Structure formats: structure tokens, C-alpha cells
Amino acid sequence: MNTSSIYHCLGLQDQQLLSTSYVGDTIQLKVKTKKDKLRCSRCKRMHVICCGVDERSFKGPMIGKKKCVIIIDVQRLYARNARSYVRNI
């Protein structure tokens, strides 16, 4: 599966596929947001500083007869025009 497949099959926009792993009857897809698509969730500006990553997992739709888990690296951001840390969700 590649980045184009996760867009057309799962509807994930602006995401990049990092890895695919197969554990038992489960397909695990690890994705992250593309660097040029990161924005402040409050002011929507692109002038942000990256401050670490949180990992979250979501249950995805079944692919064939296999379960699908989507693991997303959520980038923590610091907006240059704000004084607080925000998360890009």
C-alpha cells in the first residue's frame, strides 16, 4: 500500500504513509501529516515550530477480511504568533 492508496481507499488527505506491518489478522498503517500541510489549529497559519510527536491509533475500515489499525503521528506545534502549544489534529 502506498500514499496514493491511503487517499483513495481510506480518504486520508495530506498524509504520508511511513510503514505497513501485518500482525496476525491486522494490518497496521503508520502515517504522518506532510510537513508542508502543518498549520496552527487556532490561527490556521503555516508559521509553526514543531515540538515533538504524539502517537494515536484509530480503528480503520476492514480491508478484505483483515482488520485495519491506523497509527497517526500527531505533531505538536508551537505557533510563532501565539504563546501556547497547540496540537495539529
One Martini backbone bead per residue (centre of mass of N, CA, C, O) as a GRO file, in nm:
protein
   89
    1MET     BB    1   0.099   0.034   0.020
    2ASN     BB    2   0.032   0.373  -0.049
    3THR     BB    3  -0.040   0.703  -0.044
    4SER     BB    4  -0.262   0.677  -0.263
    5SER     BB    5  -0.427   0.451  -0.121
    6ILE     BB    6  -0.508   0.608   0.142
    7TYR     BB    7  -0.679   0.807  -0.016
    8HIS     BB    8  -0.874   0.618  -0.190
    9CYS     BB    9  -0.956   0.407   0.047
   10LEU     BB   10  -0.959   0.612   0.328
   11GLY     BB   11  -0.942   0.943   0.294
   12LEU     BB   12  -0.644   1.046   0.341
   13GLN     BB   13  -0.530   1.361   0.376
   14ASP     BB   14  -0.209   1.485   0.396
   15GLN     BB   15  -0.067   1.200   0.397
   16GLN     BB   16   0.202   0.977   0.502
   17LEU     BB   17   0.344   0.677   0.443
   18LEU     BB   18   0.566   0.486   0.644
   19SER     BB   19   0.412   0.204   0.728
   20THR     BB   20   0.370  -0.161   0.705
   21SER     BB   21   0.194  -0.403   0.910
   22TYR     BB   22   0.165  -0.759   1.005
   23VAL     BB   23  -0.067  -0.870   1.266
   24GLY     BB   24  -0.198  -1.128   1.196
   25ASP     BB   25  -0.530  -0.993   1.122
   26THR     BB   26  -0.356  -0.715   1.103
   27ILE     BB   27  -0.337  -0.384   0.974
   28GLN     BB   28  -0.063  -0.152   0.996
   29LEU     BB   29  -0.079   0.206   0.966
   30LYS     BB   30   0.176   0.447   0.926
   31VAL     BB   31   0.125   0.800   0.978
   32LYS     BB   32   0.174   1.141   0.845
   33THR     BB   33   0.199   1.467   0.820
   34LYS     BB   34   0.277   1.685   0.604
   35LYS     BB   35   0.489   1.947   0.635
   36ASP     BB   36   0.326   2.154   0.434
   37LYS     BB   37   0.037   2.101   0.617
   38LEU     BB   38   0.109   2.250   0.863
   39ARG     BB   39  -0.107   2.394   1.123
   40CYS     BB   40  -0.267   2.603   1.309
   41SER     BB   41  -0.562   2.549   1.494
   42ARG     BB   42  -0.627   2.858   1.550
   43CYS     BB   43  -0.494   3.051   1.294
   44LYS     BB   44  -0.392   2.883   1.024
   45ARG     BB   45  -0.092   2.901   1.021
   46MET     BB   46   0.243   2.807   0.891
   47HIS     BB   47   0.395   2.941   1.141
   48VAL     BB   48   0.576   2.683   1.284
   49ILE     BB   49   0.680   2.479   1.563
   50CYS     BB   50   0.826   2.185   1.635
   51CYS     BB   51   0.733   1.973   1.953
   52GLY     BB   52   0.679   1.688   1.870
   53VAL     BB   53   0.516   1.357   1.929
   54ASP     BB   54   0.205   1.192   1.891
   55GLU     BB   55   0.049   0.874   1.937
   56ARG     BB   56  -0.221   0.740   1.739
   57SER     BB   57  -0.507   0.517   1.736
   58PHE     BB   58  -0.718   0.369   1.477
   59LYS     BB   59  -1.002   0.240   1.355
   60GLY     BB   60  -1.048   0.085   1.060
   61PRO     BB   61  -1.134  -0.041   0.786
   62MET     BB   62  -1.179  -0.312   0.623
   63ILE     BB   63  -0.944  -0.531   0.445
   64GLY     BB   64  -1.129  -0.744   0.355
   65LYS     BB   65  -1.055  -0.973   0.633
   66LYS     BB   66  -0.902  -0.731   0.763
   67LYS     BB   67  -0.786  -0.547   0.996
   68CYS     BB   68  -0.758  -0.185   1.076
   69VAL     BB   69  -0.477   0.020   1.176
   70ILE     BB   70  -0.429   0.366   1.255
   71ILE     BB   71  -0.115   0.532   1.285
   72ILE     BB   72  -0.067   0.857   1.423
   73ASP     BB   73   0.143   1.133   1.389
   74VAL     BB   74   0.115   1.395   1.615
   75GLN     BB   75   0.195   1.718   1.590
   76ARG     BB   76   0.356   1.942   1.780
   77LEU     BB   77   0.280   2.294   1.818
   78TYR     BB   78   0.425   2.628   1.767
   79ALA     BB   79   0.311   2.937   1.753
   80ARG     BB   80   0.456   3.240   1.676
   81ASN     BB   81   0.182   3.421   1.756
   82ALA     BB   82   0.182   3.246   2.011
   83ARG     BB   83   0.204   3.119   2.370
   84SER     BB   84   0.105   2.826   2.286
   85TYR     BB   85   0.042   2.504   2.268
   86VAL     BB   86  -0.040   2.297   1.988
   87ARG     BB   87  -0.253   2.072   1.807
   88ASN     BB   88  -0.252   1.876   1.518
   89ILE     BB   89  -0.561   1.712   1.401
   0.00000   0.00000   0.00000
